[in-house]
């Protein structure tokens, strides 16, 4: 296996592993032993590919944004994950995991969500398969992502508010893990990002790798070359970036740029710029880089975008950062909001505020004029209209 993918023990370099309470061993071990075998079954692949095509609407287009390209002086392609059913990349993973859960005989599904897109995607596949669904969501996120909460409830999911800590994604994840410890037999936990104990970071990245798989094919059709000069994606836990980077990891000439949320500024005390502020430690079941105090307590993150409001990054991202394969940068709330508005005005596409962070980094890049740049437009901005309206005073 490549040096950038997971090894047999569940590690990416020094990061990864499964640091879990004893009560979770049976669940996690079952997944570790069976996930690859199940995913490689012909019937699994057939159902997965059919649902991606007929239910999600894949392949998602690779769009050459001409007016944006003219502004920055490069060929800027947007990988349109915002056009998927439910409005983001999250559905790629939940479809894969619901098929996995079915084959493991699980009848109840739990999930955590920040921006609500993963919660919606989980509620969607549970409705599709007729399985019970419980979604944990921070109390603050429930307030700032009300339309997504309504969508989950319409699909029959129970939404449980996490009221501890910062009442955001980290706390929702803690609650979901507690639930799983208490219901080990019949419950599958659909983690929404490339975080958590092994095999989740690898499992989620594999389901999301459809993004870069399609991109290579589409870029060849458009340019005659499957390899772009740059690939950009926003990173909270990092699932859209893991999927966008996946099939380019071995192609060292492709520059990978992961954009984190600097919030009010890296040094402001209100930020989620993990690689700039974090150090190595264990969070939610794996060894990675996370924001923490001197004595190892997790620091509260902050971002205007609920999906990037997380104090760590997935272990694969920690390794891409530490090994130098990926460049990890950060963008403030203000920069992201302006970039979101700019895309809307230039291309008629309203991006999720998460994706706007990746778009904003274009302002800091210089191009010769012929580079091909692919940006993962991980989600659509419908869920963020309230935030946009407040910010710009519409």
ChimeraX attribute file (.defattr): number of C-alpha atoms within 10 A of each C-alpha:
attribute: neighborCount
match mode: 1-to-1
recipient: residues
	/A:1	7
	/A:2	9
	/A:3	13
	/A:4	18
	/A:5	19
	/A:6	21
	/A:7	15
	/A:8	9
	/A:9	12
	/A:10	22
	/A:11	23
	/A:12	25
	/A:13	18
	/A:14	15
	/A:15	22
	/A:16	31
	/A:17	24
	/A:18	22
	/A:19	17
	/A:20	18
	/A:21	10
	/A:22	8
	/A:23	13
	/A:24	18
	/A:25	15
	/A:26	12
	/A:27	18
	/A:28	19
	/A:29	14
	/A:30	11
	/A:31	20
	/A:32	19
	/A:33	11
	/A:34	13
	/A:35	20
	/A:36	14
	/A:37	10
	/A:38	17
	/A:39	19
	/A:40	10
	/A:41	10
	/A:42	10
	/A:43	10
	/A:44	17
	/A:45	15
	/A:46	11
	/A:47	14
	/A:48	19
	/A:49	16
	/A:50	14
	/A:51	16
	/A:52	21
	/A:53	13
	/A:54	11
	/A:55	14
	/A:56	21
	/A:57	14
	/A:58	21
	/A:59	20
	/A:60	21
	/A:61	18
	/A:62	24
	/A:63	16
	/A:64	18
	/A:65	15
	/A:66	15
	/A:67	15
	/A:68	20
	/A:69	17
	/A:70	12
	/A:71	12
	/A:72	16
	/A:73	16
	/A:74	19
	/A:75	22
	/A:76	27
	/A:77	24
	/A:78	21
	/A:79	24
	/A:80	25
	/A:81	26
	/A:82	26
	/A:83	20
	/A:84	23
	/A:85	19
	/A:86	20
	/A:87	22
	/A:88	24
	/A:89	30
	/A:90	29
	/A:91	28
	/A:92	27
	/A:93	26
	/A:94	27
	/A:95	27
	/A:96	25
	/A:97	26
	/A:98	23
	/A:99	19
	/A:100	21
	/A:101	21
	/A:102	14
	/A:103	13
	/A:104	17
	/A:105	13
	/A:106	18
	/A:107	17
	/A:108	19
	/A:109	24
	/A:110	25
	/A:111	29
	/A:112	32
	/A:113	30
	/A:114	30
	/A:115	29
	/A:116	29
	/A:117	27
	/A:118	28
	/A:119	31
	/A:120	29
	/A:121	28
	/A:122	33
	/A:123	31
	/A:124	24
	/A:125	21
	/A:126	24
	/A:127	17
	/A:128	13
	/A:129	14
	/A:130	13
	/A:131	18
	/A:132	17
	/A:133	26
	/A:134	25
	/A:135	29
	/A:136	28
	/A:137	30
	/A:138	30
	/A:139	20
	/A:140	17
	/A:141	26
	/A:142	25
	/A:143	10
	/A:144	21
	/A:145	21
	/A:146	15
	/A:147	15
	/A:148	22
	/A:149	23
	/A:150	14
	/A:151	19
	/A:152	25
	/A:153	16
	/A:154	14
	/A:155	17
	/A:156	17
	/A:157	25
	/A:158	17
	/A:159	23
	/A:160	17
	/A:161	19
	/A:162	25
	/A:163	15
	/A:164	14
	/A:165	13
	/A:166	18
	/A:167	19
	/A:168	30
	/A:169	29
	/A:170	26
	/A:171	24
	/A:172	28
	/A:173	24
	/A:174	16
	/A:175	23
	/A:176	24
	/A:177	24
	/A:178	12
	/A:179	17
	/A:180	20
	/A:181	18
	/A:182	12
	/A:183	15
	/A:184	17
	/A:185	14
	/A:186	14
	/A:187	22
	/A:188	26
	/A:189	24
	/A:190	25
	/A:191	26
	/A:192	28
	/A:193	27
	/A:194	29
	/A:195	31
	/A:196	28
	/A:197	25
	/A:198	25
	/A:199	24
	/A:200	28
	/A:201	30
	/A:202	27
	/A:203	23
	/A:204	27
	/A:205	25
	/A:206	20
	/A:207	22
	/A:208	28
	/A:209	23
	/A:210	22
	/A:211	29
	/A:212	23
	/A:213	18
	/A:214	20
	/A:215	27
	/A:216	17
	/A:217	15
	/A:218	20
	/A:219	20
	/A:220	14
	/A:221	11
	/A:222	12
	/A:223	11
	/A:224	10
	/A:225	13
	/A:226	16
	/A:227	22
	/A:228	24
	/A:229	14
	/A:230	16
	/A:231	25
	/A:232	27
	/A:233	29
	/A:234	33
	/A:235	34
	/A:236	29
	/A:237	26
	/A:238	30
	/A:239	30
	/A:240	31
	/A:241	30
	/A:242	30
	/A:243	26
	/A:244	29
	/A:245	27
	/A:246	20
	/A:247	18
	/A:248	21
	/A:249	20
	/A:250	14
	/A:251	10
	/A:252	10
	/A:253	12
	/A:254	18
	/A:255	20
	/A:256	25
	/A:257	23
	/A:258	26
	/A:259	28
	/A:260	31
	/A:261	33
	/A:262	32
	/A:263	27
	/A:264	19
	/A:265	18
	/A:266	18
	/A:267	12
	/A:268	9
	/A:269	15
	/A:270	17
	/A:271	31
	/A:272	35
	/A:273	34
	/A:274	28
	/A:275	22
	/A:276	18
	/A:277	19
	/A:278	20
	/A:279	18
	/A:280	17
	/A:281	16
	/A:282	22
	/A:283	25
	/A:284	18
	/A:285	18
	/A:286	24
	/A:287	26
	/A:288	27
	/A:289	27
	/A:290	29
	/A:291	27
	/A:292	20
	/A:293	12
	/A:294	9
	/A:295	6
	/A:296	13
	/A:297	10
	/A:298	18
	/A:299	22
	/A:300	20
	/A:301	26
	/A:302	23
	/A:303	24
	/A:304	23
	/A:305	26
	/A:306	25
	/A:307	26
	/A:308	32
	/A:309	29
	/A:310	29
	/A:311	26
	/A:312	36
	/A:313	29
	/A:314	30
	/A:315	33
	/A:316	26
	/A:317	31
	/A:318	27
	/A:319	23
	/A:320	21
	/A:321	18
	/A:322	17
	/A:323	13
	/A:324	11
	/A:325	18
	/A:326	22
	/A:327	16
	/A:328	22
	/A:329	20
	/A:330	27
	/A:331	26
	/A:332	21
	/A:333	24
	/A:334	17
	/A:335	19
	/A:336	27
	/A:337	24
	/A:338	19
	/A:339	23
	/A:340	25
	/A:341	18
	/A:342	19
	/A:343	19
	/A:344	14
	/A:345	13
	/A:346	14
	/A:347	12
	/A:348	10
	/A:349	17
	/A:350	23
	/A:351	28
	/A:352	27
	/A:353	34
	/A:354	33
	/A:355	30
	/A:356	32
	/A:357	33
	/A:358	29
	/A:359	29
	/A:360	24
	/A:361	21
	/A:362	19
	/A:363	11
	/A:364	7
	/A:365	8
	/A:366	10
	/A:367	13
	/A:368	8
	/A:369	12
	/A:370	11
	/A:371	14
	/A:372	20
	/A:373	22
	/A:374	26
	/A:375	24
	/A:376	29
	/A:377	29
	/A:378	31
	/A:379	26
	/A:380	26
	/A:381	23
	/A:382	16
	/A:383	21
	/A:384	22
	/A:385	17
	/A:386	15
	/A:387	17
	/A:388	20
	/A:389	10
	/A:390	9
	/A:391	12
	/A:392	10
	/A:393	7
	/A:394	8
